[in-house]
């Protein structure tokens, strides 16, 4: 019998109070039930009292309220006895200096919730109230990309974790660490019936195992301590990624026990070193780059830290190689003359890909033209003899089910390793491989790159000027009016959702790591709003100004995060790219109709039925106001945008979030 | 590079396509002849109707309501390419742009759309737009 201390191998009656957690739970339920009966049936309560009178002491102990009235203090009732298991869990979490826990509350983690805010004094981590688990995960996702430190989010084990899954998939694809803790009342013999049982599972982590790096379900407090520190370590070893810990409710609620006479301990966290490329492969990559006539570097998630940007500049300048920054991170300054566009791929004889999410898509064309029985045509962009080099830590965590590993591409030198950690060795190898006869070639490449950079930028400016005075407002105008309002601040673009023709990356002088934090990773819509709030939380602590380009469709998946931002006073300027539709899907349906030689059915809207967000138009500014934001809109005339931005910037500088609902062109 | 949720990638190809892709030279030749003929058939094109058709037929979705282009479609205006060129592209595109047959978009409607594109005013000189130059 588990509740018999004599037979319970975990109990140590001589050293700590023996306590069976399910007995405790049963007592709580029984006490509550008795309370309900007494309150609702005076007759029964009186009868019960008469049978108990003989056993009562002459003076009953004072109630909590009575004590509080007399002493001003509420004493510890000691119902649990000893130290609560969830208090120990908080001790473990505190060793890792996790600053916030963006979480939507739920009964399966009520014990650790209480421990965090009371025993833990609601600091490190501070509880951030979320209205949706997906928002909590995406906030942690955005936060990490600014702070470089992971957050923990807690979910109700089954239904809450189901809500969280899309956010977890985005974090997985974007190689971002998030510590996901799921409450679960595992013990079916003792857990309450009905809702708690609906919300319990044998293995809650099963639904996220395909897109987390590691997970566990601890069965003792020592097991929790070991696994939580391990989870943090796994998440924070490149390639980064989300991890999941199932947290048994009984384990949270039971007191700390000694086992073998020893209380649980907390292991130290010591970071692992990131995996570096094989030295032979590094030398071969350097040889190919030095020998190439027209090499090219393409970076996607190369710069994990600001140091990664410095290293990439160093390598590019050493060889005067142009760099394409695909933008999943801020990898290379947009103002550098070696910065170029993807069109350079077709001219290169050696391509070095650094943490590319899709190498195949980088060096091949796919045209959705209905050919090949509807699947579209595919063709290579590459020169016939082009050599490909890849350094990518994601190769180390390839799984089978979800296809985030993308289409297979043959690579000549493939290093399953962290690019940022490998760059110093590669730079040294290139220096060693360089011979004096390359000096002129390298210098000439640099001169050509300077001219090309100036010409490309002039073309981009000209393209931005087209439809400058259009209403709805052009995306170029939206983006440049926004930049003009913030350029004098230490700004950070924390999301750009809904596709604004990539104008920020084409025109804003992005140079620092926090100027741009990349996209969602898995392209799951609904990331932008919560991730920008999470990133803004990190920027708030660093004294920076956060701005997001917020699309309409993205916001409506979980708009409750607006309340979270207002409630926790997270300053963020959210400029809406409100094109009043799910524009990507709108074009797909139009495309299908054209391929099938049919007129598309628009219904009463501007786009094909099912793809517009119109009739009625959503008043996003009113939605934001209702949740405590300063907001204005709809802004439809370009001349009204600048003044509204000026007002909004002042609000954000005062520490509050502000939203502008701007009607925009589709892209 | 652009990739999109729940969908294939096609934005980058659209942006970087500079020439229409035609199924065959023969088709191109025959269309040029037929379009030259239709261009001389004499219907009066209306920019106002053209704007309606531009919206109704989904042109705005990739090219913007002013034909300015963007991540998903080429710039069409101001100063559109000749009608024959645009017509051949629309009827025979085998690239990212889906083809529109006369069943979906009549010659008359296309002529009106062209009139609308011609009516779109010239863009301001980017050198005269401070927001595109004062970037520091």
Interface residues (C-beta under 8 A of the other chain):
Chain A: X326 X327 X342 X343 X358 X361 X362 X365 X366 X367 X368 X369 X370 X371 X376 X458 X461 X462 X463 X464 X465 X466 X467 X468 X469 X470 X472 X474 X475 X477 X480 X481 X483 X484 X487 X499 X501 X502 X507 X508 X509 X520 X523 X524 X525 X583 X584 X585 X586 X587 X588 X590 X591 X593 X594 X595 X597 X598 X599 X600 X602 X606 X607 X608 X665 X666 X667
Chain B: X1 X2 X3 X4 X5 X6 X7 X8 X9 X10 X11 X12 X13 X16 X21 X55 X56 X58 X60 X61 X62 X64 X65 X66 X67 X68 X69 X70 X71 X72 X73 X75 X78 X93 X94 X95 X96 X98 X99 X100 X101 X103 X104 X123 X124 X125 X126 X129 X131 X132 X133 X134 X135 X136
